[in-house]
Structures are given as structure tokens and as C-alpha cells.
Amino acid sequence: MCGIVGYIGSRQADKLIIKGLERLEYRGYDSAGIAIINDGLSIFKKAGKVKALRKLVANADTSGTVGIGHTRWATHGEPNDINAHPHTGNSGRLALVHNGIIENYGVLKSALIAEGHTFDSETDTEVLVHLIEQIQKDGNLALEEAVRLALTRVEGAYAIAVIDRDNPSVLVGARKASPLVVGIGEGEYFIGSDASPFLDSTKRVVYLDDNQIATVSLENGLQIRNTANEEQPPFIQELDLQIEALEKEGYEHFMLKEIYEQPKTIFDAMRGRISSKESRVTLRGLEEYANRFVRANRIIIVACGTSYHSGLIGEYLIEDLARIPVEVEYASEFRYRNPILSERDIVIALSQSGETADTMAALELAKSKGALIYGIVNSVGSSIARLTDAGSYIHAGPEIGVASTKAFTGQVTVLTLLALSLARKLSTISNTYFQTLVRELELIPAMVEEILQENDHIKYIAKEVKDHRNALYLGRGYNYPVALEGALKLKEISYVHAEGYPAAEMKHGPIALIDENMPVYVTATNPSAYDKIVSNVQEVVARKGRVIAIVNKGEQAIAKIADHVIEIPSTEEPLTPLLSVIPLQLLSYHIAVELGRNVDQPRNLAKSVTVE
Ligand code: F6R
């Protein structure tokens, strides 16, 4: 949440920073602002998207080659101009941007007020810049030392970037539990919440660790110390990321682009890890800890949101194929409910961003109890990826649309590989069935391609159902988590109330809601539960509900009674979620577009949830 950009070099900073903020808008878009050092310190900030900031600075003097910027997802204080970052202290010498929450800001603020500080905003961030200012003044200190001392007094999470009008040759960044990366260019440096703001200038990066403070200056380069004042040699990495991955490439929205990328991203999640010819599934991260997995008492999957839904599919897969008990928990609940954990447990974290605060905290708890922690993550180099003992990237590339799509199918693909690999090691499925699943899995990308060709038909259905204010999503077995995911996709981008249920649960309550105004999305592609789902659909039809059914090609029984049918290729039952979710993603997308919603940046949401 909240995006940070910083620049120091010889180019005009505002242009680079504002473009960088646009790339980070997925992290929050309540307000945006920049601070540039020129003759003094110029600060421009505005409620709303980066677009509004662009307009604000259009005719202003923003010359200067050192600056910082911020796009906000509001936590403390409403999203208005005053609460927008950057914030500054009473002397107007420093400017600071912040992502995270300063938990003890109340105590610090009272102490600063007692020393004569006055505050303009309701933010915790303003307290931090005043604190740095006070410490700098008291000790006549360099910016980086004042930042370091201030951070030793701060509780909570932060990624910050700070500049000092009286020392324009230095840019300081620091992190604790919120991501921050330094980009090293030719005679210039960048700071970002991720590398996207500066990817077209450099791919050489240093990811900061918790409690590290980076000082960049054109004379002395990059220096890193921790809050205990120990020098930390920077570990420079070369990113393998293409700038095109951050562009819409002709699609109207990132979400649509990402839905269409899935044949490739599912393939990429399997690349080198699977071969039907060799009858093999290999996940390198797993191989290293194969004994721990094979002897595990149980596997606990922790995640949030869409990643939690793929975790539920993981539970079905691992229990079904590898016969290891699995529990799936919302990370936010797990971390606070004193769970029973031992060294015989394995905790798997699923996360697209690799920065979700609750998931990180759950992992830290699991680690402290001796459990092996394994990450299935998309963002390379992210905090969760670095915290885990081992793991597997999903290789989906940057996901920018706030609604997760390709990361979901990437996670499910890797979970399928994990379940298959464990099943092989534990001999819990026959060689023939293993071989059938591997062969079918290799065909999934082409099948997804086929489903995408139904786009026009799905768009037509979306137009038909768009005005309903509620929706029910039903599925059984492997398709129950898909129903949950379908409902989440609809509510988050179209603001239509939607709920997902196991189809058979409908008669225990939700059936009371069904009338001619209730669209019911039924995913009925699993053969084992087919007859039962037909009965559930009959129950909906008898109450005049409008049925939109996702069925296997050639299916007759449901097709006869449903209002709309979307046919998809049939596959082995454990693999059905990878196909059945695609029409639900497209339906949500088109309904949201029909309703005129901001698909890529839905209200109140942020892509990376780095606060509790
Ligand atoms: C929904 C969505 C969120 C995320 C959740 C977890 O489309 O994107 O529900 O799935 O915030 O995020 P990650 O996977 O980054 O940990």
C-alpha cells in the first residue's frame, strides 16, 4: 500500500518521479505528491490519482534533479490534499514520504508538541518527519544519522524516502516490514516500492532488508547501514524483467491483458518443471526439503484474498493426490489465534505480491515455532520470498490490475505440481494416473486459449446480467473455491454484492434469496459431483433464479434448463479450476466495464496490502 519513488541524478526529477508514481498506482490512488529540491524545497500534492498531480504541476516550476514522490492508500486521515505526502517538519527543511504505519505516533506526537512542534495533517507520517527534524536540529546531524536515530524510536512498519533542502546531494531511504528497492543507474540512483518506476533506466537493484537505511549520493554512491549503525554491504542484483510487462500493450485494461496472458503464464509456471515424456514433475525448492515434506504431520497454507482461494484448491489437490492432511487459514486469523505448530509441520505461504503484511506475520510466527516455511510467490525478491526457507516462484510476471487473475492460475498450477510431486514421492497415486495428469496439465494452456475465444459470448452474457445488484456463485469439490473466487472477482471490481457457496449448502440458507432478480453462477465441470449439481440447478430454476452455467463441452442436462451456458473443454477433475475460473474472470471484467467501473483501480483497494 502506498507507492514511493525517489530520484537523485542529473535529469529533471519530477518527470521521472511522476511517471514512476503512475507505475506504482496499483499500490494506492487516494492522493499523490512530489517534493523537489531546487532553490528551496517545492512540494506539490493533491487528493486523487496521479493524473490530478500531473495537472497541478503542469505550469509550475518543478526544475530540480533530486526529489521524492508518493501515491497514497489512506490509513490515518482521510484522502485530502493536506494528508497527502510528502510531509515536512516545521522548519520546512525536510520532506518525507512513507508507506506503512507508525504505531506509536500518538506518544511521539505528544512529546513533539511539548517541544513546540505544530502539525497540519492527521497522518502518522508527519510525526516521523518532525521527529527526524528535531533529532537533526538537536545534534546538528547529517540527514542519514538523524533518520537512523529517529527510526530507533519508531514502532510499526515503514518504507520511507527523505530529502533535505540544506543537503541536496543526498537521498535517504529506509525500510522495516514494507518493501523498498534502490535502483543503480549510470550517474543516478532511484528508490522505489518496487523496481517498476525505474525499470526503463536500470535493472541493477538492491532490495533493502528490514532495519536497513540506504544513503545515496552522487559523490559517495550507495551506502547501507542498519539502525544499529552497522555497515551492510549492498547485494546488487540484475533484474530479468521487461518494460513491456508494465504496459497495457493495446488492451483496454491491465486486467484484460492479464486474463489473456494466462495461456503463457500457466505454461511459464510449468516450464522446466514438468515433462510427460520423462513422466516427471520437479520443483527444485521442494526437492531440497523433500524429506521434511514426506514426513510432515500436516501442511498449513496461509494466505489472504484470492491467494487464500488458490490455497483452498491446494488443500483439495494435496489431500486428494498426496494424502497429506492440509489446513488452509486466512493469514490474519492464523497469526493471532495461538495456533498449534511443530517442527513436523510445513507452512506454505501463497502471495502474489510477496509483501502482504498478514501473510508475512503468519510466516514469522510459523518460523519461530520451527515449522518449515515454503513460499509460492510471484514477485521475485519480495519480502516473503526472502523470508521463506524454500519455495517456488510462479513466474507470472508483474500483475498490475488490482484484481488478481494470472497470479491465481499461476499459484494453482504450482500447487498442482507440488501435489503431483509429493504424490509421486509417496506413491499415493498410480503411475498411470500420474502420467495422465501430467499429460493433461501440459494441455491446459491450449485449453485456456480456447476458452478465451468465448470472450464475445461472455461479454454478451455480462450485458444481460449487469444490472443485478446481487449474485450467488455455486460449485462443488474442486469448483467450490472457484465459486468463492468468482464472487470475490465480481464484488471487488463491479461493487456488486456476491457470495460463493458450496452448491449443496444453498438449501441451508441462501436459497431464501433466490428469485428472478438473483443471477446464480454455477460451475459444473467436475464429473464426480455432476448429478448432484444438476439437482442444485433444478432447485434454483424452480425458484425462478437466473442460471449462468459453466459446463463441459457437449453437456446437455444443465444446458437445457440454464439461462446462459458457457462451454469449456473437459479435463481431469483436479485440473478443472484452471479452466473454470477463466469465464468467471471474464464475466466479472465485462460486468465491471458495463457498469463503468475503474477496473484496474477499484475504489478502496490496493494491490499490495502492506498494513494489517
Ligand atoms: C483479489 C486480490 C486480493 C489479494 C490479497 C492477497 O483480486 O488481489 O484479494 O489476493 O490481497 O495478496 P497477495 O497475493 O499479494 O498476498
Residues whose N, C-alpha, C, O or C-beta is under 5 A from the ligand:
A	BS01	F6R	C304 G305 T306 S307 L350 S351 Q352 S353 G354 T356 V402 A403 S404 K607 V609
